[in-house]
């Protein structure tokens, strides 16, 4: 019979790392062997040294106590955050505490650095935690340094690890596909390992998203009640988020770059820095976790940090490849007439030897198509500016068509595996951004496009395929490809931002294929989905804004029947959905009726009056589209003086059910005038009247919305 051995000596002197925000606390502490344990993440518990005599009573034959950064080797045998292969093929790493430091890089932000060292080699691991005090967010990543003289290989290198103790764990995570992004799965964690991961290389968030929420000690999802931990990885490449429930019913969460096909060599004295993992904790349900992430994103992460984006008309679904200058200037005239503020020229404007008149050729040849646009881009930009519109243009700089001058000149720049099939998606290949020469070329595409006309205000950066048969003629070690590609992309974007800090840049990847905080630190917005149909967008936007703020999610009104779903939805419903994000239009205005244009003018003007709330307000989800026949949400200004409410009927209601809509986030002691927008006759008897905040939150609205596609927007203004 095995003896019962306690893994921690109660008499051992401990060292603690105490990381705090306004309402949360993370505590790490050493054990008798100097290993750094993960002791707590959640609500405030007071002094960290209360763990001085802590004992888990865990048997050593059930692995070690939860480690702050578990490494493969020693007595640890669960999922490791770090796995290293040394020059002598040893694969054991045992990290012990070395030192710690705390600094304050800016007001309201504290940086904690904790140094760990392997007991045998000169490997060093620095755990970095950035505590954003007001936002209740902790951002963690890791620096791994090979201090020895011989090269090593990193087989696993997670950004961060946490450990949770609860009775039950409800995981909410995201799945989907092209035109159906950010759908939500909710499931109870069971013993074993659950992984959310992607291996598509560059367009990595269509099918899964590197984010999640964990509701603790419950089997039901709640917006307003209970403990919730949310996380999101700031990385645009392959990722893996792993949740392991062990024999003691504790759950470890490991998040970082997907180690599959990505063993990373580290020469002597080299350091590898992992991407950041964003954590937040809420005692007030999923809603507060979302608001924490949104505040952090707007204040510290997103490139433009909630800057108001102009409303726009994009040419794609209105013209596709079939246009000339007059087609575009007529669209600009209509855009101005409806009150829009920008026109964006999409695909089809370039290529001469292989003119871009369809999706089968021309990518890589970024010269103006002189037959289609003899007047040039400058003519179009000047025309837009003369109308008081900003001007934007589409590029897809990471891609090349097989039928292009670029492919003929530089076949070695194409991502491919020697002597294996070179596959196409959308008749295109991927350029090798691990190669510095390709990075220079991709930067030049952006740079030269900006020189096509004075005052280009907006660039739509697309990415329409993933990686297949990966390989680089530049790299000696192909295992570096997936990591070095994304680092190359980020390097190019940093150069672009240094030269063009004020240009609005959208990250589009066949819609929502690159929606993550890594991209959002360099791009102003993401194209949420190629599917612009209103009913589909209910679920796409609901899921996306669970993690990412509305100020970065592009949301357009398109034609019917919808070009992706074929669905026919009313103009008002389409506008009311799009107005909950960055409003734009994606259609041919000349095909609209005068009645539709009149409504569009009214809706766009109304949106301008409350879009500051959408961009910078606190989000409260009022009705879950997965649970019933309605979807509703609202944004509330930080001073609680104004709010905007969006409500939608998404299923047939019949004559009997009543939509009871209790609001949230208001000041109970203030009085608010409630006005429905864009209607002559309101669906609610109280429109135009004044109500106490307590009435609106505790009794609420009962709008008459019984038919599918009924929708309403209410503006609230404190008296």
PELINHU-V332609 format. One record per backbone hydrogen bond with DSSP energy under -0.5 kcal/mol. NH is the residue of the N-H (numbers start at 1). CO is the residue of the C=O. Records with the same first field share a line. If there is no record, write none. Layout:
NH->CO / CO
This chain:
5->3
7->58
12->9
17->28
18->16
19->17 / 26
20->18
21->24
22->133
25->42
26->19
27->40
28->17
29->37
30->15
31->35
34->31
37->29 / 35
38->66
39->27 / 37
40->27
42->25
44->23
50->47
51->48
52->49
54->51
60->5
62->59 / 63
63->60
68->36
70->67
72->82
73->76
76->73
81->70
82->70
83->156
85->153
86->84 / 90
89->86
93->72
96->117
97->34
98->115
99->115
101->113
103->111
106->109
109->106
110->131
111->103
112->110 / 129
113->101
114->127
115->99
116->125
117->96
118->123
119->94
124->145
125->116
126->143
127->114 / 125
128->126 / 141
129->112
130->139
131->110 / 129
132->130 / 137
133->108 / 131
136->132 / 133
137->132
138->279
139->130
140->138 / 277
141->128
143->126
144->142 / 272
145->124 / 143
146->270
147->122 / 145
152->266
153->85
154->264
155->83 / 153
156->83
158->81
159->255
160->255
162->253
164->251
166->164 / 249
170->215
171->169 / 187
172->170 / 213
173->171 / 185
174->211
175->183
176->207
180->177
183->175
185->173
187->171
189->169
192->245
194->243
196->241
197->195
198->239
202->200
203->200
204->202 / 513
205->513
209->174
211->209
212->231
213->172
214->229
215->170 / 213
216->214 / 227
217->168
226->283
228->282
229->214
230->280
231->212
232->278
233->210
234->276
235->233
239->198
240->256
241->196
242->240 / 254
243->194
244->242 / 252
245->192 / 243
246->244 / 250
249->246
251->164
252->244
253->162
254->242
255->160
256->240
257->157
258->238
262->259
264->154
265->263
266->152
269->146
270->267
272->144
274->142 / 272
277->140
278->232
279->138 / 277
280->230
281->136
282->228
285->226
286->222
287->223
288->223 / 284
289->285
290->286
291->287
292->288
293->289
294->290
295->291
296->292
297->293
298->294
299->295
300->296
301->296 / 297
302->297
303->520 / 523
307->304
312->583
313->342
314->585
315->344
319->315 / 316
320->315 / 316
322->319
323->321
325->372
328->324
329->325
330->326
331->327
332->328
333->329
334->330
335->331
336->332
337->333
338->334
339->335 / 336
340->335
341->311
342->311
343->390
344->313
345->392
346->344
351->365 / 367
355->352
356->350
357->355
361->358
362->403
365->362
366->364
367->365
369->349
370->368
373->369
376->373
379->375
380->376
381->377
382->378
383->379
384->380
385->381
386->382
387->383 / 384
388->385
389->384
390->341
392->343
393->458
394->345
395->460
399->396
400->429
401->363
404->402
408->404
409->405
410->406
413->410
414->411
415->430
416->471
418->416
420->417
423->421
425->428
428->425
429->400
431->398
432->413
433->431
435->432
436->434
438->435
439->435
440->436
441->437
442->438
443->439
444->440
445->441
446->442
447->443
448->444
449->445
450->446
451->447
452->449
453->450
456->453
457->391
458->391
459->504
460->393
461->459 / 506
462->395 / 460
467->200
478->476
480->477
481->478
484->480
485->481
486->482
487->483
488->484
489->485
490->486
491->487
492->488
493->489
494->490
495->491
496->492
497->493
498->494
499->495
500->496
503->500
504->457
506->459
507->525
508->461 / 506
509->511
512->510
513->509 / 511
515->512
516->514
517->233
520->516
521->517 / 518
522->519
523->519
524->505
525->505
526->552
527->507
528->526 / 554
530->510
532->530
537->533
538->534
539->535 / 536
540->536
541->537
542->538
543->539
544->540
545->541
546->543
547->543 / 544
548->544
552->549
553->550
554->526 / 552
555->582
557->584
558->556
559->586
562->567
566->562
569->567
574->570
575->571
576->572
577->573
578->574
579->575
580->577
581->578
582->553
583->581
584->555
585->312
586->557
589->587
591->588
592->589
597->593
598->594
599->595
600->596
601->597
602->598
603->599
604->600
605->601
606->602
607->603
608->604
609->605 / 606
610->606 / 607
611->607
613->610
614->610
615->611
616->612
617->613
618->636
620->634
622->620 / 632
623->632
625->623
627->624
628->624
631->648
632->623
633->646
634->620
635->644
636->618
637->642
640->637
643->716
644->635
645->714
646->633
647->712
648->631
649->710
650->629 / 648
651->629
653->706
657->653
659->703
660->658
661->659 / 701
662->660
663->696
668->666
670->667
672->691
673->717
674->672 / 689
675->673 / 715
677->713
687->684
688->674
689->686
691->672
693->670
694->668
696->692
697->693
698->694
699->695
700->695
701->661
704->683
705->703
709->649
710->707
712->647
714->645
715->675
716->643
717->673
718->641
719->671
